[in-house]
Amino acid sequence: MLANYVRLILFAVGLLVGVQVPGFVDQYAKRVSAHQIEATVNFRGFQETADKYFNGDVEALITHHAGSDDLAFKDEGRTIRTIYDRVKMLTAELAALRGPLIAQIFHVATGANRDILAETRTEYAYTVPLSPAAIASGVVIGTVLALSLEGLVQGIFYLLRPRRRHPAHAAHGR
């Protein structure tokens, strides 16, 4: 009887954690989007310069800066590179978050930007959304957690149960 309550408690905990997953992924995606917008705005002037003098080729602009004898101009080339790389990384991160929810969850769990993920974790606002995705996620995670514990407990009991010798085996052993 106690095992049934433990199983129910684990299912409930899994359900509550599971309904948070789509909301967490959504908050992460919104942070990535905000960072991408900010980086793009910061990069706009450099892109305009690349458009004007290098047919839009930012790499040519960076190479031009890097090849300069003027140290300030050379340093600016490193700044352009840093912002440009950030814009590209954030744009790729947004692209990874455009697929189905399961792909988004997998990406956040395995390939998310660590800084933005930590930021999201720190600022995460817990909610109990009742969207179909949140409910499905909660039920799946709750069920997996409950079944995992059930399987673990059953496996332990199986390994620890006393073994009885069958009478047929006992007769052959004489």
PANUTI-251644 format. One line per 3 residues: number of its first residue (from 1); for each residue x, y, z of N, C-alpha, C, O. Coordinates in steps of 0.2 Angstrom, whole numbers, always signed. Layout:
NUM = X/Y/Z/X/Y/Z/X/Y/Z/X/Y/Z | ...
***
This chain:
1 = +4/-6/+0/+0/+0/+0/+4/+6/+0/+3/+11/-4 | +10/+6/+4/+14/+12/+4/+17/+13/-3/+18/+19/-5 | +19/+8/-6/+22/+8/-13/+17/+12/-18/+19/+16/-22
4 = +11/+11/-17/+6/+14/-21/+6/+22/-20/+6/+26/-25 | +6/+24/-14/+7/+31/-12/+13/+34/-15/+13/+40/-17 | +18/+30/-14/+25/+33/-17/+24/+34/-24/+27/+39/-27
7 = +22/+29/-27/+21/+29/-35/+16/+35/-37/+18/+39/-41 | +11/+36/-33/+7/+42/-34/+10/+49/-33/+9/+53/-37 | +14/+49/-28/+18/+55/-26/+23/+56/-32/+24/+62/-34
10 = +26/+51/-34/+31/+52/-39/+28/+54/-46/+31/+59/-49 | +22/+51/-47/+19/+54/-53/+17/+61/-53/+17/+65/-57 | +14/+63/-47/+12/+70/-46/+18/+75/-47/+17/+80/-50
13 = +24/+73/-44/+30/+77/-44/+32/+77/-51/+33/+83/-54 | +32/+72/-55/+34/+72/-62/+29/+76/-66/+31/+79/-71 | +23/+75/-64/+18/+79/-68/+19/+87/-67/+19/+91/-72
16 = +20/+89/-61/+21/+96/-59/+28/+98/-63/+28/+104/-65 | +33/+94/-63/+39/+96/-66/+38/+96/-74/+40/+101/-77 | +35/+91/-76/+33/+91/-83/+29/+96/-86/+31/+98/-92
19 = +25/+99/-83/+21/+105/-85/+25/+111/-86/+23/+116/-89 | +31/+111/-82/+35/+117/-82/+40/+117/-89/+42/+122/-91 | +41/+111/-91/+46/+111/-97/+44/+115/-103/+48/+119/-105
22 = +38/+115/-106/+36/+119/-111/+37/+127/-110/+39/+131/-114 | +35/+129/-104/+36/+136/-101/+43/+138/-101/+45/+143/-103 | +47/+133/-98/+54/+135/-98/+58/+135/-105/+61/+140/-106
25 = +56/+131/-109/+58/+131/-116/+56/+138/-119/+60/+141/-123 | +50/+140/-118/+47/+146/-121/+51/+152/-118/+53/+157/-122 | +52/+152/-112/+56/+158/-109/+63/+158/-111/+66/+163/-112
28 = +66/+152/-112/+73/+152/-115/+73/+155/-122/+77/+159/-124 | +68/+153/-126/+68/+155/-133/+67/+163/-133/+69/+166/-137 | +63/+165/-129/+61/+173/-128/+68/+176/-126/+69/+182/-129
31 = +72/+173/-122/+78/+177/-120/+83/+176/-126/+86/+181/-127 | +83/+171/-130/+88/+170/-136/+86/+176/-141/+90/+179/-143 | +79/+176/-142/+76/+181/-146/+78/+188/-144/+80/+192/-149
34 = +78/+190/-138/+79/+197/-136/+87/+198/-137/+89/+204/-139 | +91/+193/-135/+98/+194/-136/+100/+195/-143/+104/+199/-145 | +96/+191/-148/+98/+191/-155/+96/+198/-158/+99/+201/-162
37 = +90/+201/-155/+88/+208/-158/+93/+213/-155/+95/+217/-159 | +95/+212/-149/+100/+217/-147/+107/+217/-150/+109/+222/-152 | +109/+211/-152/+115/+210/-155/+115/+213/-162/+119/+216/-165
40 = +109/+211/-166/+108/+214/-172/+108/+221/-173/+110/+224/-177 | +104/+224/-168/+104/+232/-168/+111/+234/-167/+113/+239/-170 | +115/+231/-162/+122/+234/-161/+126/+233/-167/+131/+236/-168
43 = +125/+228/-171/+129/+226/-177/+127/+230/-183/+130/+230/-188 | +121/+233/-183/+118/+237/-189/+123/+241/-193/+123/+241/-199 | +126/+246/-189/+131/+250/-192/+136/+247/-196/+138/+249/-201
46 = +139/+242/-193/+144/+238/-196/+142/+235/-203/+145/+234/-208 | +136/+232/-202/+133/+229/-208/+132/+234/-214/+133/+233/-220 | +129/+240/-212/+129/+246/-217/+135/+248/-220/+135/+249/-226
49 = +141/+248/-216/+147/+249/-219/+149/+243/-224/+152/+245/-229 | +148/+237/-222/+150/+232/-226/+145/+232/-233/+148/+231/-238 | +139/+234/-232/+135/+235/-238/+137/+240/-243/+137/+239/-249
52 = +140/+246/-240/+142/+252/-243/+148/+250/-247/+149/+252/-253 | +153/+247/-244/+160/+247/-246/+162/+240/-248/+167/+239/-252 | +159/+235/-246/+161/+228/-248/+155/+223/-250/+156/+217/-249
55 = +150/+226/-254/+145/+222/-256/+141/+218/-251/+139/+212/-253 | +141/+220/-245/+138/+217/-239/+142/+211/-236/+140/+208/-232 | +148/+211/-238/+153/+205/-236/+156/+207/-229/+161/+211/-229
58 = +153/+205/-224/+156/+207/-217/+163/+204/-216/+167/+207/-213 | +164/+198/-219/+171/+195/-218/+176/+200/-221/+181/+200/-219 | +174/+203/-227/+179/+207/-231/+180/+213/-226/+186/+216/-226
61 = +175/+216/-223/+176/+222/-219/+180/+220/-213/+185/+224/-211 | +179/+214/-210/+184/+212/-204/+191/+211/-207/+195/+213/-203 | +192/+208/-213/+199/+207/-215/+202/+214/-217/+208/+215/-215
64 = +198/+219/-219/+200/+225/-221/+203/+229/-214/+208/+232/-214 | +199/+228/-209/+201/+231/-202/+207/+227/-200/+212/+231/-197 | +207/+221/-200/+213/+217/-197/+219/+218/-201/+225/+218/-198
67 = +219/+220/-207/+225/+222/-211/+228/+229/-211/+232/+231/-214 | +224/+233/-207/+226/+240/-206/+232/+241/-202/+233/+237/-197 | +236/+246/-203/+242/+248/-198/+239/+252/-192/+243/+252/-187
70 = +233/+254/-193/+231/+258/-187/+228/+253/-182/+223/+249/-183 | +231/+254/-176/+229/+249/-170/+222/+250/-168/+219/+245/-167 | +220/+256/-168/+213/+257/-166/+208/+253/-171/+203/+250/-169
73 = +210/+254/-177/+206/+251/-183/+206/+244/-182/+201/+240/-183 | +212/+241/-181/+213/+234/-180/+209/+231/-174/+206/+226/-175 | +209/+235/-169/+205/+233/-163/+197/+233/-164/+194/+229/-162
76 = +195/+238/-168/+188/+238/-170/+186/+232/-174/+181/+230/-174 | +191/+229/-178/+190/+223/-182/+188/+217/-178/+184/+213/-179 | +192/+217/-172/+190/+212/-167/+183/+213/-164/+180/+208/-163
79 = +181/+219/-163/+175/+220/-160/+169/+218/-165/+164/+215/-163 | +171/+220/-171/+166/+218/-177/+165/+210/-177/+160/+208/-177 | +171/+207/-177/+171/+200/-177/+167/+197/-171/+162/+192/-172
82 = +168/+200/-165/+164/+197/-159/+157/+198/-160/+153/+193/-158 | +155/+204/-162/+147/+205/-163/+144/+201/-168/+139/+198/-168 | +148/+201/-174/+146/+197/-179/+145/+189/-178/+140/+186/-179
85 = +150/+186/-174/+149/+179/-172/+144/+178/-167/+140/+173/-168 | +142/+183/-163/+137/+183/-158/+130/+183/-162/+125/+179/-161 | +129/+187/-167/+123/+188/-171/+122/+181/-175/+116/+178/-175
88 = +127/+178/-177/+127/+172/-181/+125/+166/-176/+120/+162/-178 | +128/+166/-170/+126/+161/-165/+119/+161/-163/+116/+156/-162 | +117/+167/-161/+110/+168/-159/+105/+167/-164/+100/+164/-163
91 = +107/+168/-170/+102/+167/-176/+102/+159/-177/+96/+157/-178 | +107/+156/-176/+107/+148/-177/+103/+145/-171/+100/+140/-172 | +104/+148/-165/+100/+146/-159/+93/+147/-160/+89/+142/-158
94 = +91/+152/-163/+83/+153/-164/+81/+148/-169/+75/+146/-169 | +85/+147/-174/+83/+142/-179/+82/+135/-176/+77/+131/-178 | +86/+133/-171/+86/+127/-168/+79/+127/-164/+77/+121/-162
97 = +77/+132/-162/+71/+133/-158/+64/+133/-162/+59/+135/-159 | +64/+132/-168/+58/+133/-172/+55/+127/-174/+50/+127/-177 | +58/+121/-172/+55/+115/-173/+49/+113/-169/+47/+117/-165
100 = +47/+106/-169/+42/+104/-164/+45/+104/-157/+51/+104/-156 | +40/+104/-152/+42/+105/-145/+47/+100/-143/+51/+101/-139 | +46/+93/-145/+51/+88/-143/+58/+90/-145/+63/+89/-142
103 = +59/+93/-151/+65/+95/-154/+68/+101/-150/+74/+101/-149 | +64/+105/-148/+66/+111/-144/+68/+109/-137/+73/+111/-135 | +64/+104/-134/+66/+102/-127/+73/+98/-128/+77/+99/-124
106 = +74/+94/-133/+80/+91/-134/+86/+96/-135/+91/+95/-132 | +85/+101/-139/+90/+106/-140/+92/+110/-134/+98/+110/-132 | +87/+112/-130/+88/+115/-123/+92/+111/-119/+96/+113/-115
109 = +90/+104/-119/+93/+100/-114/+100/+98/-116/+104/+96/-112 | +102/+98/-122/+108/+96/-125/+113/+101/-128/+119/+100/-128 | +110/+106/-131/+114/+111/-135/+113/+118/-134/+115/+122/-138
112 = +109/+120/-129/+108/+127/-127/+114/+131/-126/+119/+128/-123 | +114/+137/-127/+119/+142/-125/+119/+142/-117/+114/+144/-114 | +125/+140/-115/+125/+139/-107/+124/+146/-104/+121/+146/-98
115 = +126/+152/-106/+125/+158/-103/+118/+160/-103/+115/+162/-97 | +114/+159/-108/+107/+161/-109/+103/+156/-105/+98/+157/-102 | +105/+149/-105/+102/+144/-101/+102/+146/-93/+97/+145/-90
118 = +108/+148/-91/+109/+150/-84/+105/+156/-82/+102/+156/-77 | +105/+160/-87/+100/+166/-86/+93/+165/-85/+89/+167/-81 | +91/+160/-90/+84/+158/-89/+82/+154/-83/+77/+155/-80
121 = +87/+150/-81/+86/+146/-75/+85/+151/-69/+81/+150/-64 | +90/+156/-69/+90/+161/-63/+83/+165/-63/+80/+166/-57 | +81/+167/-69/+75/+171/-69/+68/+168/-70/+63/+171/-71
124 = +69/+161/-71/+63/+157/-72/+57/+159/-68/+57/+158/-62 | +51/+160/-71/+45/+161/-67/+41/+155/-67/+38/+153/-73 | +40/+151/-62/+36/+145/-62/+29/+146/-63/+26/+151/-60
127 = +26/+142/-68/+19/+143/-70/+16/+136/-70/+19/+131/-70 | +9/+136/-70/+6/+130/-71/+1/+131/-77/-5/+132/-77 | +4/+131/-83/+0/+132/-89/-4/+126/-91/-2/+120/-89
130 = -10/+127/-94/-14/+121/-95/-15/+120/-103/-20/+119/-105 | -9/+122/-106/-9/+121/-113/-9/+113/-115/-6/+109/-111 | -11/+111/-121/-10/+104/-122/-3/+101/-122/-2/+96/-120
133 = +2/+105/-124/+9/+103/-124/+11/+102/-117/+15/+98/-115 | +9/+107/-112/+11/+106/-105/+8/+100/-102/+11/+97/-98 | +2/+99/-103/-2/+93/-100/+1/+87/-103/+3/+82/-99
136 = +3/+87/-109/+6/+80/-112/+13/+79/-109/+14/+74/-107 | +17/+85/-109/+23/+84/-106/+23/+82/-98/+27/+78/-96 | +18/+85/-95/+18/+83/-88/+16/+75/-87/+19/+72/-83
139 = +11/+73/-91/+9/+66/-90/+14/+62/-92/+15/+56/-89 | +18/+63/-98/+23/+59/-100/+29/+59/-95/+31/+53/-93 | +31/+64/-92/+36/+64/-87/+34/+61/-81/+38/+57/-78
142 = +28/+62/-79/+25/+59/-73/+25/+51/-73/+27/+48/-69 | +23/+49/-79/+22/+42/-80/+29/+39/-81/+30/+33/-78 | +34/+42/-84/+41/+39/-85/+44/+39/-78/+47/+34/-76
145 = +43/+44/-74/+46/+44/-67/+43/+38/-63/+47/+35/-59 | +36/+38/-63/+33/+33/-59/+35/+26/-61/+36/+21/-57 | +35/+25/-68/+37/+18/-70/+44/+16/-69/+46/+11/-68
148 = +48/+21/-69/+55/+20/-68/+57/+18/-61/+60/+13/-60 | +53/+21/-56/+54/+19/-49/+51/+12/-48/+54/+8/-45 | +45/+11/-51/+42/+5/-51/+47/-1/-53/+48/-6/-50
151 = +50/+0/-59/+54/-4/-62/+61/-5/-57/+63/-11/-57 | +63/+0/-55/+69/+0/-50/+67/-5/-44/+71/-9/-42 | +62/-3/-41/+60/-7/-35/+58/-14/-36/+61/-18/-33
154 = +55/-15/-42/+54/-22/-44/+60/-26/-45/+61/-32/-43 | +65/-23/-48/+71/-26/-50/+75/-27/-43/+78/-33/-43 | +75/-23/-39/+78/-24/-32/+75/-30/-29/+79/-34/-26
157 = +69/-30/-28/+65/-35/-25/+67/-42/-29/+68/-47/-25 | +67/-42/-35/+69/-48/-39/+76/-51/-37/+77/-57/-36 | +80/-46/-37/+87/-48/-35/+88/-50/-28/+92/-54/-27
160 = +84/-47/-24/+85/-49/-16/+81/-54/-14/+82/-57/-8 | +76/-57/-18/+71/-62/-15/+75/-68/-14/+80/-70/-18 | +73/-72/-9/+76/-78/-8/+75/-83/-14/+69/-84/-16
163 = +79/-87/-16/+78/-92/-21/+76/-99/-18/+80/-101/-13 | +71/-102/-20/+69/-108/-18/+71/-113/-23/+71/-113/-29 | +73/-119/-20/+75/-124/-25/+69/-128/-26/+65/-130/-22
166 = +68/-130/-33/+63/-134/-35/+64/-141/-33/+70/-144/-33 | +59/-145/-31/+60/-152/-29/+63/-156/-35/+67/-161/-33 | +62/-155/-41/+65/-158/-46/+72/-157/-46/+76/-162/-48
169 = +74/-151/-45/+81/-150/-45/+85/-153/-39/+91/-155/-39 | +81/-153/-33/+84/-156/-27/+85/-164/-28/+90/-167/-26 | +81/-167/-32/+81/-175/-33/+87/-176/-37/+91/-181/-36
172 = +88/-172/-42/+94/-173/-47/+101/-172/-44/+106/-174/-46 | +101/-168/-38/+107/-166/-35/+110/-171/-31/+115/-171/-28 | +106/-177/-29/+108/-182/-25/+112/-187/-28/+115/-192/-25
***
